[in-house]
Amino acid sequence: MTVDEKRRALHEFCAPRTECKGCPLELLSTRESDYCDWDSGADFDVHYAFGLAFPQTADNVNRPSHYTAGKVECIDAMESAVIGLEGMEAVLTAQVLKYLWRWKKKNGVEDLRKAEWYLKRLIALVGGKADE
């Protein structure tokens, strides 16, 4: 959504309300008043307010939380990491990255062991080619 679309949605969200108490946007109201001042701020304020008013539901298929932390999504990092690699080198590299990316948010040490397993396979594959 554009910032203007978010502004309109927020205005529609706020219009029927008679007070801000208990509203998810209450945190954005000024101390001197009982209304939100998200609209008087920068575009960032609009995005932030929209996120409070309309929290995103979990999407475990398209954007699982264990792959979307930070500024870079895991799938994008994987795609960049395998540029110039082919076949099993690309697959194994992507798998190592995937398990290292998510270990703390999903399966802990089990994911670290999976990363290690794929890394050992990659080393064996590349090591065998180095001997050729």
C-alpha positions as CSV (number, residue, x, y, z in Angstrom):
1,M,0.0,0.0,0.0
2,T,1.1,3.5,-0.6
3,V,1.4,6.1,2.2
4,D,-1.7,7.9,0.9
5,E,-3.7,4.6,0.9
6,K,-2.5,3.9,4.5
7,R,-3.5,7.5,5.5
8,R,-7.0,6.9,4.1
9,A,-7.3,3.5,5.9
10,L,-6.2,5.1,9.2
11,H,-8.7,8.0,8.8
12,E,-11.5,5.4,8.2
13,F,-10.2,3.4,11.2
14,C,-10.3,6.5,13.5
15,A,-13.5,8.1,12.2
16,P,-16.1,6.1,14.1
17,R,-14.1,6.2,17.4
18,T,-15.2,8.8,19.9
19,E,-12.1,8.4,22.1
20,C,-8.6,7.0,21.9
21,K,-8.5,5.1,25.2
22,G,-7.9,1.4,24.5
23,C,-7.1,2.1,20.8
24,P,-3.9,0.4,19.5
25,L,-2.9,3.9,18.3
26,E,-3.2,5.4,21.9
27,L,0.6,5.2,22.2
28,L,0.8,7.8,19.5
29,S,-1.4,10.4,21.1
30,T,0.2,13.5,22.5
31,R,0.2,14.2,26.3
32,E,-1.8,17.4,25.8
33,S,-4.6,15.9,23.8
34,D,-6.6,12.8,23.4
35,Y,-6.1,12.3,19.7
36,C,-3.4,10.6,17.7
37,D,-0.9,12.8,16.0
38,W,0.4,10.2,13.6
39,D,-1.0,12.2,10.6
40,S,1.1,15.3,11.4
41,G,4.3,13.3,11.3
42,A,6.5,11.9,8.6
43,D,5.6,9.0,6.3
44,F,7.4,6.7,8.8
45,D,4.8,7.7,11.4
46,V,2.0,6.7,9.0
47,H,3.6,3.3,8.3
48,Y,4.1,2.8,12.1
49,A,0.5,3.7,12.9
50,F,-0.8,1.5,10.1
51,G,1.1,-1.4,11.6
52,L,-0.4,-0.8,15.0
53,A,-4.0,-0.4,13.7
54,F,-3.8,-3.3,11.2
55,P,-1.3,-5.8,12.6
56,Q,-0.2,-8.4,10.0
57,T,-1.3,-11.9,10.5
58,A,1.4,-14.6,10.4
59,D,2.0,-15.9,6.9
60,N,4.0,-19.1,7.4
61,V,4.0,-19.9,3.7
62,N,5.1,-16.6,2.1
63,R,6.9,-14.8,4.9
64,P,7.7,-17.1,7.9
65,S,9.0,-15.1,10.8
66,H,12.1,-17.2,11.2
67,Y,13.2,-16.1,7.7
68,T,12.2,-12.4,7.7
69,A,14.1,-10.9,10.6
70,G,16.2,-7.8,9.8
71,K,16.4,-5.9,6.6
72,V,17.2,-8.8,4.3
73,E,14.9,-11.8,3.8
74,C,16.6,-15.2,3.9
75,I,15.5,-16.2,0.4
76,D,17.1,-13.0,-1.0
77,A,20.3,-13.7,0.7
78,M,20.3,-17.3,-0.5
79,E,19.7,-16.1,-4.1
80,S,22.6,-13.8,-3.9
81,A,24.9,-16.3,-2.2
82,V,24.5,-18.9,-5.0
83,I,25.2,-16.6,-7.9
84,G,27.9,-18.3,-10.0
85,L,27.3,-21.7,-8.4
86,E,25.7,-24.6,-10.2
87,G,23.9,-27.8,-9.2
88,M,24.7,-29.3,-5.9
89,E,27.2,-26.5,-5.0
90,A,24.3,-24.0,-5.1
91,V,21.8,-26.3,-3.3
92,L,24.2,-27.2,-0.5
93,T,25.3,-23.5,-0.1
94,A,21.7,-22.4,0.1
95,Q,20.9,-25.1,2.7
96,V,23.8,-24.1,4.9
97,L,22.7,-20.5,4.8
98,K,19.1,-21.3,5.5
99,Y,19.8,-23.3,8.6
100,L,22.3,-20.8,9.9
101,W,19.8,-18.0,9.3
102,R,16.9,-19.5,11.3
103,W,18.6,-21.6,14.0
104,K,17.9,-19.2,16.9
105,K,14.3,-18.7,15.9
106,K,13.3,-22.2,15.0
107,N,15.1,-25.4,16.0
108,G,18.2,-24.2,17.9
109,V,21.1,-26.7,17.9
110,E,19.2,-29.1,15.6
111,D,19.4,-26.5,12.8
112,L,23.1,-25.9,13.6
113,R,23.6,-29.6,13.1
114,K,21.7,-29.6,9.8
115,A,23.9,-26.6,8.6
116,E,27.0,-28.6,9.6
117,W,25.7,-31.7,7.7
118,Y,25.2,-29.7,4.5
119,L,28.5,-27.9,5.0
120,K,30.3,-31.2,5.3
121,R,28.7,-32.4,2.1
122,L,29.7,-29.2,0.4
123,I,33.3,-29.5,1.6
124,A,33.4,-33.1,0.4
125,L,32.0,-32.1,-3.0
126,V,34.3,-29.1,-3.5
127,G,37.3,-31.0,-2.0
128,G,36.8,-33.8,-4.5
129,K,36.7,-31.4,-7.4
130,A,39.9,-29.7,-6.1
131,D,41.7,-33.0,-6.4
132,E,40.7,-33.4,-10.1
